[in-house]
Amino acid sequence: MNELSALSQRAVREAIRTPEALFPALFIPLFFLVVNVGQAARIFPTDETPFLNGQSYAAFQLPSSLLLAASFGAAALYLVEEIEGGYFDKLRAAPISRMSLVLGRLYSEFVKCLVLSAFMVAVALPFGIRIESGVLGFFVLVIMISLWSAVFNGFIQLIALATRSAAATQSGSMVFFPLLFLTPNFVPRNLLTRPMEIAATWNPVTYIMEAARTLILDGFDGAALLKGFAVIAGAGTLMLVLSVRMVNNYD
Amino acid sequence: MTIGAQSAITAVGLKKTYTGRDGEVEAVRGVDLDVASGEVFGFLGPNGAGKSTTVRMLTTLMTITAGTAHVAGVDVAANPNEARRKIGVALQEAGLDPRQTGRELLALQARLFGHNAKSAAVRAGELLELVDLTESADRRVKGYSGGMKRRLDLASALVHQPEVLFLDEPTTGLDPASRLTVWEEVRRINAMGTTVFLTTQYLEEADQLCNRLAIIDHGGIIREGTPSSLKSELRERTGMVTEPTLDDVFLDATGGTRVRGAGEVQEIQS
């Protein structure tokens, strides 16, 4: 735990020293929120749209923006820098668990996303968005999104470990972006066309989005939350197993 | 430093094979090593000879294809974490985190070797003093000169007072003054009881620092002995009139030649 705590603190310190890395993670999701709501809000008026539960369309869109913000991590690119500069070898030569090498930077992604998502929700509140599940729901929401951020960025970090190249990592990360959009991000799943509904049903990110949406629009929905957290736990376990194996066999 | 009878490093039939685009590549082909405790052991060879690959296998950073390696009595393949506790590593590129300060970097390294936050801070302070970086301790590493980075890298390899220190080309790219400073550090570290395994391309460096050395080429060891024994062997074998240098030993071993070009610059080609 001492080693994980030391590596996590270092990664958080690094994030504080590079605030410019937070800009795209904040600006782009807020931009999409404003644009999407601006384009579609009149199609889905609050009074005539049952799935909004009396809220504005922005409340429905907020989870998509939070998940987009969660995907903008810097862990993988910093890792590539460390591999190229030789510091990763220094860390590998220390008698520490390989898991702490993987988790150190992801903890920083978790913390960054906590701050970002809390800020985004705070920005949204004056525009008439309510968190139906209350203060506790707000905390569950930002923790869930931030855990997903750590897992998602863990997969990008895995690409960095495999390719050891910044360009390949950036290209590789694009593979994961369709996951954010093959979701019910504009309308609920039952209103999607059949092919999109099938894609969204198979896409694990859908269940995190739906869990986040219930916290904002409906209150606590145990089944939806269970599915959301189960996806995070399953994907997180897979990411960790693959990452530790990759570090163990790293030559 | 007294050189002990006990081995600090032993390798038997050490091999590393890669599968590249053109098929299998044997980077290291059955290296045997026996480095006594307390020695400064030099490991020389031309570029691509297998020096760094051997160091990476001995320091647990690379898997071993065949053979065995023990460092400080620990099998590096079977017990990598135990081996890591006994070795310090400063690789070819000074492996440092540019966004941290020198003090933070050393404190982190100390915590990775089991210190708590308080004792890590104390240890970082001691090491900064040892390598004369106290004044720059709270500046980010990004702004350090090449020599300062190399000294910080050395210090970070010493946080846990390792039994064996691996230095992979520690002076490559340094100016002559910084190089001399690193040499002094190496002597001081060795005098404190640490066995030093040093790879270098600078033969003068090997002559100055090493008790014994080995020359590796094409993945295999082709000469081994003390600098003076290697020079004597060459003189006796070739009947040289003047006292051979380590350059002569190296060129004889690797089949290289000297070329004197314009401006009196002497180039060694292997």
Interface residues (C-beta under 8 A of the other chain):
Chain A: N2 E3 S5 A6 L7 R10 R13 E14 R17 T18 E82 G85 G86 Y87 F88 D89 K90 L91 R92 A93 A94 P95 I96 N249 D251
Chain B: R56 T59 T60 L61 M62 T63 N81 E82 R84 R85 I87 V89 L91 Q92 E93 A94 G95 L96 D97 P98 R99 Q100 E104 L108 Q109 R111 L112 F113 G114 N116 A117 A120 S156
